[in-house]
Amino acid sequence: MLGMNFSELDIEWPAPLDMVRCWDIQCDPARIMAGGKNSYDWSRLDRFFDKANSVGASVVYVAHGCPEWQAKGTGEHNAPWMPPKANSEWKDINVFGEFIWNLVTRYKGRGLTAVEVGNEAANLKDFYEKAGTKAGAESLAKMHKKAYRIVKDIAPNVLVVGNSILPRRSSGGVEKADKFLAAMKAQGWPVDAMSCHLYPLPDKPDAHGGGANYPEFKRDYDLARDAVKKHKGPSKMWITEWNVDLLKPTLSDSKANNVIRKIREKHKGYSFYYAWSRADLRGTYVGPNTLAWDEMRKFKNG
């Protein structure tokens, strides 16, 4: 399965793709509902779905980002690409539910394959100001239960994917997400699959060669999977973002190709690269006319 994250709408997307993940592309609930209750601006998200359809991809929509008028907390964050107070808890979970109802009603049958409830909200306060707290974990788990019931009532075949957890040590690891996983268990695990984000750092300075980063990739994946298993959660684990050595020196195209090949050969399952044609992120760059892209497109047959 070849999945891709995009952060730009007005560029050429590669084709064909299996799935695209809708996040970091200004289509979040905070922007769609910026006008207030019962006010929805779907224009940009309509364009996203049209573009996904044009490259043969279904859509995983990330339902994350509180509208400023619904912010329950102070909503202070250091993520300039997100709207003000987007990391706040919602004042009324029923308003979040109304968003989910309208989202699924509008896009079922138009390529919506899954709804991912949250982005790194169990680990990072920039995405959820109550991240890492018991109260925040319980609130986030209730949002999942609300979303699950609504999605399944409207479109039973649309999957619900749990908020992404971060095994990387720099983000607190699975230990920080543990309260969220416990809260999800208490809510009866209202998801079809869980998700994680993998940005493994090399354990050794010379780990830039060939497939040398795969052990770190597998280690972090296993950490996330085992943390969910400990709480008797679902066996399915999606990697909804991955790259290697993000923001570290860019690997050469040939080395990036080798890293991607190793991951493709050894990892089976849903995975979404982050992000297409973003040279500024460094790590393993995947863009037009690169060996890395030539290798990555083989994921369809992997």
NUROMI-965787 format. One record per residue (C-alpha): residue number from 1; residue in one letter; x negated, y, z negated. Coordinates in pm, 1 decimal, always signed. Each point is the difference from the previous one (the first is absolute). Layout:
residues N
- n | res | px | py | pz
- NUM | A | X | Y | Z
...
This chain:
residues 302
- n | res | px | py | pz
- 1 | M | +0.0 | +0.0 | +0.0
- 2 | L | -146.8 | +331.8 | +109.2
- 3 | G | +113.2 | +285.7 | -223.4
- 4 | M | -114.3 | +361.2 | +13.3
- 5 | N | +29.0 | +318.0 | -202.5
- 6 | F | +12.6 | +329.4 | +187.9
- 7 | S | -34.1 | +347.7 | -147.1
- 8 | E | +77.8 | +189.0 | +321.3
- 9 | L | +313.1 | -13.7 | +210.0
- 10 | D | -112.5 | +205.4 | +297.5
- 11 | I | -284.9 | -219.6 | +117.4
- 12 | E | -3.9 | -309.2 | +218.0
- 13 | W | +63.6 | -318.6 | -195.3
- 14 | P | -151.2 | -326.9 | +121.9
- 15 | A | +225.1 | -272.6 | +132.3
- 16 | P | +118.6 | -256.4 | -57.2
- 17 | L | +32.0 | -12.0 | -379.0
- 18 | D | +202.1 | -227.7 | -224.8
- 19 | M | +79.7 | +244.0 | -281.1
- 20 | V | -71.7 | +358.0 | -95.8
- 21 | R | +17.7 | +140.0 | -350.9
- 22 | C | +171.7 | +334.4 | -44.4
- 23 | W | -201.6 | +191.1 | -258.9
- 24 | D | -228.9 | +306.7 | -2.3
- 25 | I | +176.0 | +124.5 | +310.7
- 26 | Q | +242.8 | +254.6 | -154.7
- 27 | C | +308.2 | -222.9 | +11.4
- 28 | D | +38.5 | -52.9 | -374.3
- 29 | P | +322.1 | +46.5 | -204.6
- 30 | A | -138.6 | +321.7 | -151.3
- 31 | R | +1.0 | +163.2 | +342.6
- 32 | I | +310.4 | -167.5 | +138.6
- 33 | M | +208.2 | +111.1 | -301.2
- 34 | A | -171.3 | +335.6 | -54.6
- 35 | G | +326.7 | +183.2 | +68.2
- 36 | G | +182.5 | -141.0 | -301.5
- 37 | K | +260.4 | -264.2 | -76.7
- 38 | N | +172.0 | -147.4 | +306.0
- 39 | S | -243.1 | +190.6 | +223.0
- 40 | Y | -209.2 | -223.4 | +225.0
- 41 | D | -237.8 | +101.6 | +276.1
- 42 | W | -70.4 | -319.6 | +192.7
- 43 | S | -148.9 | +169.3 | +306.3
- 44 | R | -363.9 | -89.1 | -62.2
- 45 | L | +77.7 | -352.3 | -119.1
- 46 | D | +211.1 | -52.8 | +312.6
- 47 | R | -308.2 | +90.8 | +203.0
- 48 | F | -207.2 | -245.9 | -204.1
- 49 | F | +240.1 | -285.6 | +70.2
- 50 | D | +15.4 | +89.8 | +368.4
- 51 | K | -377.5 | -4.3 | +19.4
- 52 | A | -23.5 | -330.5 | -185.6
- 53 | N | +251.3 | -151.7 | +239.0
- 54 | S | -203.7 | +127.9 | +295.7
- 55 | V | -303.5 | -204.9 | -110.2
- 56 | G | +206.1 | -307.1 | -80.3
- 57 | A | -24.9 | +33.0 | -378.0
- 58 | S | +249.2 | -37.4 | -280.9
- 59 | V | -21.6 | +237.4 | -297.8
- 60 | V | -86.7 | -32.7 | -366.4
- 61 | Y | +134.6 | +316.0 | -163.4
- 62 | V | -156.5 | +119.9 | -325.0
- 63 | A | +280.2 | +143.2 | -213.8
- 64 | H | -213.3 | +223.0 | -217.7
- 65 | G | -6.8 | +370.1 | -80.1
- 66 | C | +243.3 | +186.6 | -224.8
- 67 | P | +165.5 | +315.5 | +143.9
- 68 | E | -97.2 | +308.0 | -199.9
- 69 | W | +360.3 | +70.5 | -101.3
- 70 | Q | +25.2 | -350.5 | -148.1
- 71 | A | -326.5 | +18.4 | -197.1
- 72 | K | +45.9 | -106.6 | -359.9
- 73 | G | -358.0 | +69.4 | -109.0
- 74 | T | -258.3 | +268.0 | +63.5
- 75 | G | -111.6 | -173.5 | +319.1
- 76 | E | -358.0 | +125.5 | -10.4
- 77 | H | -221.5 | -180.0 | +250.0
- 78 | N | -315.9 | +39.7 | +205.0
- 79 | A | +127.2 | -149.8 | +325.7
- 80 | P | +29.0 | +300.7 | +232.7
- 81 | W | +159.0 | -209.7 | +274.4
- 82 | M | +301.9 | -65.3 | -225.8
- 83 | P | +274.0 | +257.2 | -71.9
- 84 | P | +18.9 | +176.0 | -339.8
- 85 | K | +112.8 | -225.3 | -285.7
- 86 | A | +25.8 | -301.0 | +233.5
- 87 | N | -165.5 | -215.4 | -267.8
- 88 | S | +272.8 | +68.5 | -254.5
- 89 | E | +256.6 | -242.9 | -131.4
- 90 | W | +346.4 | +59.0 | +151.7
- 91 | K | +253.9 | +168.7 | -226.4
- 92 | D | +273.6 | -229.7 | +122.2
- 93 | I | -81.5 | -348.0 | +125.3
- 94 | N | +337.4 | -3.0 | +175.2
- 95 | V | -119.9 | +278.5 | +231.5
- 96 | F | -296.7 | -221.1 | +88.5
- 97 | G | +251.5 | -276.4 | +65.3
- 98 | E | +196.9 | +229.2 | +231.7
- 99 | F | -318.8 | +62.4 | +196.2
- 100 | I | -60.4 | -373.4 | +37.6
- 101 | W | +361.6 | -55.0 | +108.8
- 102 | N | -24.5 | +268.3 | +268.5
- 103 | L | -344.9 | -117.4 | +113.5
- 104 | V | +99.1 | -362.8 | +49.0
- 105 | T | +338.2 | +85.5 | +151.5
- 106 | R | -168.9 | +224.0 | +256.6
- 107 | Y | -292.3 | -222.5 | +99.7
- 108 | K | +123.7 | -357.0 | -31.7
- 109 | G | -2.6 | -145.2 | +347.3
- 110 | R | -247.6 | +266.9 | +112.6
- 111 | G | -314.9 | -180.4 | -108.4
- 112 | L | +9.7 | +33.8 | -379.4
- 113 | T | -151.4 | -322.6 | -128.7
- 114 | A | -91.9 | +90.0 | -359.3
- 115 | V | +27.5 | +267.8 | -266.7
- 116 | E | -301.4 | +41.3 | -227.1
- 117 | V | +105.0 | +160.3 | -328.0
- 118 | G | -286.4 | +226.6 | -99.5
- 119 | N | -358.7 | +70.2 | +94.0
- 120 | E | -268.3 | -63.3 | -261.5
- 121 | A | +244.6 | +127.1 | -261.7
- 122 | A | -100.1 | -260.6 | -257.5
- 123 | N | -361.3 | +120.2 | -2.1
- 124 | L | -37.2 | +363.6 | +104.6
- 125 | K | +158.1 | +306.1 | -160.7
- 126 | D | -39.9 | +194.0 | +323.8
- 127 | F | +272.9 | -226.7 | +136.9
- 128 | Y | +199.9 | -49.7 | -319.9
- 129 | E | -68.3 | +215.3 | -302.5
- 130 | K | +112.4 | -277.0 | -237.2
- 131 | A | -235.4 | -257.1 | +153.0
- 132 | G | -150.8 | -235.3 | -255.8
- 133 | T | +261.9 | +68.6 | -269.6
- 134 | K | +264.0 | -241.0 | -128.1
- 135 | A | +281.0 | +249.0 | +61.5
- 136 | G | -125.5 | +69.7 | +350.9
- 137 | A | -29.4 | -369.3 | +76.9
- 138 | E | +355.8 | -63.7 | -113.2
- 139 | S | +131.8 | +290.8 | +206.3
- 140 | L | -186.6 | -118.7 | +309.1
- 141 | A | +128.1 | -355.8 | -43.0
- 142 | K | +358.4 | +127.7 | -26.2
- 143 | M | -49.2 | +185.8 | +328.1
- 144 | H | -97.1 | -330.2 | +158.7
- 145 | K | +311.9 | -169.2 | -133.5
- 146 | K | +219.1 | +283.3 | +124.9
- 147 | A | -161.6 | -10.0 | +344.3
- 148 | Y | +17.0 | -380.2 | +23.0
- 149 | R | +372.1 | -18.4 | -65.7
- 150 | I | +77.4 | +272.0 | +252.9
- 151 | V | -227.0 | -134.2 | +273.0
- 152 | K | +135.8 | -353.0 | -31.0
- 153 | D | +361.6 | +118.8 | -2.4
- 154 | I | -49.1 | +187.6 | +327.7
- 155 | A | -264.2 | -202.0 | +183.6
- 156 | P | -84.8 | -334.7 | -162.9
- 157 | N | -276.1 | -68.7 | +252.4
- 158 | V | -191.5 | +318.3 | -89.9
- 159 | L | -272.8 | -84.8 | -249.8
- 160 | V | -74.2 | +189.5 | -319.8
- 161 | V | -369.7 | +27.1 | -82.7
- 162 | G | -126.4 | +99.8 | -343.4
- 163 | N | -204.5 | +310.6 | -68.8
- 164 | S | -365.0 | -44.2 | +92.5
- 165 | I | -238.0 | -80.5 | -284.2
- 166 | L | -370.0 | +80.8 | +9.4
- 167 | P | -255.2 | -260.6 | -105.9
- 168 | R | -291.8 | +238.1 | +60.6
- 169 | R | -173.8 | +96.3 | -321.5
- 170 | S | -15.2 | +369.3 | +85.0
- 171 | S | +382.1 | +12.1 | -16.6
- 172 | G | +34.5 | -188.8 | -325.0
- 173 | G | +34.3 | -342.6 | +155.5
- 174 | V | +274.1 | -249.6 | -68.2
- 175 | E | -29.9 | +71.3 | -371.6
- 176 | K | +154.3 | +343.5 | +55.6
- 177 | A | +280.0 | -152.0 | +208.7
- 178 | D | +74.7 | -266.6 | -260.0
- 179 | K | +282.0 | +194.6 | -168.7
- 180 | F | +170.7 | +38.5 | +336.6
- 181 | L | -26.9 | -371.0 | +72.6
- 182 | A | +145.0 | -81.0 | -342.7
- 183 | A | +288.1 | +242.3 | +65.2
- 184 | M | +66.5 | -161.7 | +337.7
- 185 | K | +21.2 | -338.3 | -171.8
- 186 | A | +249.5 | +143.4 | -247.9
- 187 | Q | +213.9 | +118.2 | +294.0
- 188 | G | -4.2 | -346.1 | +155.7
- 189 | W | -253.4 | +82.1 | +272.8
- 190 | P | +237.1 | +180.5 | +240.8
- 191 | V | -232.5 | -26.8 | +302.1
- 192 | D | -73.2 | -243.2 | +280.8
- 193 | A | -375.4 | +61.6 | -20.6
- 194 | M | -253.0 | +207.8 | -187.1
- 195 | S | -269.5 | +218.6 | +154.0
- 196 | C | -352.9 | +112.5 | -69.1
- 197 | H | -252.6 | +240.3 | +149.8
- 198 | L | -352.9 | -122.7 | +60.3
- 199 | Y | -289.3 | +243.5 | +27.3
- 200 | P | -284.7 | -214.5 | -128.4
- 201 | L | -333.4 | +159.2 | -71.4
- 202 | P | -318.9 | -199.3 | +59.2
- 203 | D | -158.6 | -151.0 | -307.8
- 204 | K | -342.7 | +42.0 | +154.6
- 205 | P | -147.3 | +296.0 | +189.0
- 206 | D | -77.8 | -222.1 | +298.2
- 207 | A | +349.3 | -146.3 | +31.1
- 208 | H | +61.3 | +182.0 | +328.6
- 209 | G | -103.0 | -286.6 | +223.7
- 210 | G | +218.8 | -239.0 | +192.9
- 211 | G | +277.9 | -148.2 | -209.8
- 212 | A | -176.8 | +77.3 | -326.1
- 213 | N | +296.7 | +198.9 | -131.6
- 214 | Y | +246.4 | -286.5 | +29.6
- 215 | P | -77.5 | -144.1 | -346.8
- 216 | E | +98.6 | +333.2 | -156.8
- 217 | F | +315.3 | +11.1 | +212.5
- 218 | K | +98.7 | -349.7 | -112.6
- 219 | R | -90.0 | +70.5 | -361.2
- 220 | D | +231.7 | +301.6 | -13.2
- 221 | Y | +280.3 | -182.7 | +180.6
- 222 | D | -24.7 | -288.6 | -245.2
- 223 | L | +6.4 | +240.8 | -294.5
- 224 | A | +325.6 | +153.7 | +122.1
- 225 | R | +159.3 | -335.0 | +86.9
- 226 | D | -97.8 | -156.1 | -333.0
- 227 | A | +128.9 | +299.4 | -197.7
- 228 | V | +343.6 | -43.3 | +157.4
- 229 | K | -14.6 | -375.3 | -51.8
- 230 | K | -75.6 | +52.4 | -369.6
- 231 | H | +337.1 | +174.8 | -30.2
- 232 | K | +172.9 | -271.2 | +205.0
- 233 | G | +57.0 | +231.7 | +293.7
- 234 | P | +44.9 | -81.9 | +368.8
- 235 | S | -268.5 | -200.1 | +175.9
- 236 | K | +1.3 | +225.2 | +306.1
- 237 | M | -257.8 | +279.8 | -16.6
- 238 | W | -17.8 | +258.6 | +278.5
- 239 | I | -305.9 | +216.7 | +54.1
- 240 | T | +170.5 | +322.7 | +102.2
- 241 | E | -327.7 | +194.3 | +23.0
- 242 | W | -355.0 | -117.1 | +52.2
- 243 | N | -336.0 | +129.8 | +105.4
- 244 | V | -353.6 | -67.6 | -118.2
- 245 | D | -229.8 | +251.9 | -169.2
- 246 | L | +255.1 | +280.0 | +43.0
- 247 | L | -168.6 | +342.1 | -8.0
- 248 | K | -339.5 | -168.5 | -5.7
- 249 | P | -238.4 | +20.9 | +297.8
- 250 | T | +168.9 | -115.2 | +318.9
- 251 | L | -97.4 | -345.9 | +113.3
- 252 | S | -132.9 | -29.2 | +351.7
- 253 | D | +260.1 | -117.0 | +248.6
- 254 | S | -165.4 | -339.8 | +31.3
- 255 | K | -12.8 | -49.5 | -379.0
- 256 | A | +360.7 | +112.5 | -35.3
- 257 | N | +87.6 | -252.6 | +268.1
- 258 | N | -172.0 | -274.3 | -200.7
- 259 | V | +173.6 | +94.6 | -325.2
- 260 | I | +340.8 | -0.9 | +169.8
- 261 | R | -74.4 | -332.8 | +165.1
- 262 | K | -88.2 | -156.8 | -335.2
- 263 | I | +321.1 | +128.2 | -159.0
- 264 | R | +207.8 | -110.6 | +298.8
- 265 | E | -148.0 | -349.1 | -8.4
- 266 | K | +36.1 | -52.1 | -373.0
- 267 | H | +308.0 | +195.6 | -108.3
- 268 | K | +345.0 | -107.8 | +113.2
- 269 | G | +305.7 | +206.4 | -77.2
- 270 | Y | +140.4 | +349.3 | +28.4
- 271 | S | -262.8 | +272.7 | +9.5
- 272 | F | +4.3 | +362.0 | +117.2
- 273 | Y | -318.5 | +182.8 | +89.4
- 274 | Y | -39.9 | +356.2 | -130.5
- 275 | A | -15.1 | +202.0 | +217.0
- 276 | W | -7.5 | +10.9 | +379.7
- 277 | S | -248.0 | +244.6 | +154.7
- 278 | R | -101.4 | +166.6 | -328.9
- 279 | A | -373.5 | +47.8 | +36.1
- 280 | D | +4.1 | +233.3 | -302.5
- 281 | L | +82.4 | -295.0 | -227.3
- 282 | R | -323.1 | -170.6 | +105.4
- 283 | G | -22.9 | -363.4 | -114.7
- 284 | T | +92.4 | -226.5 | +290.3
- 285 | Y | +118.0 | +235.1 | +272.0
- 286 | V | +266.0 | -139.7 | +234.1
- 287 | G | +95.2 | +217.8 | +293.4
- 288 | P | +30.1 | +1.9 | +378.9
- 289 | N | -276.8 | -169.6 | +197.6
- 290 | T | -173.2 | -148.0 | -304.5
- 291 | L | -125.6 | -353.6 | -50.3
- 292 | A | +180.3 | +10.0 | -334.5
- 293 | W | +334.0 | +47.9 | +174.7
- 294 | D | -80.4 | -274.1 | +251.0
- 295 | E | -52.3 | -233.8 | -294.0
- 296 | M | +295.0 | +120.6 | -204.2
- 297 | R | +251.5 | -54.2 | +279.0
- 298 | K | -83.0 | -370.9 | -27.6
- 299 | F | +186.7 | -2.7 | -329.4
- 300 | K | +308.9 | -73.0 | +209.1
- 301 | N | -146.3 | -339.7 | +74.6
- 302 | G | -172.2 | -48.4 | -335.0
